[in-house]
């Protein structure tokens, strides 16, 4: 009886931890994609600043 409860408890904990891990992996992947897109957007702005006139740089 007690061992059955322990087994169910362990199974529930394992399932909960698996779900948390899956959500974490998904969140990490999404974060990396957003960071990569942000980096590309910032790098694309470099051309604008390099080619800007001195007056436009101060605006």
Secondary structure, DSSP 8 states (H G I E B T S, - for coil): -HHHHHHHHHHHHHHHHHHHHHHHHHHHHHHHHHHHHHHHHHHHHHHHHHHS-HHHHH-
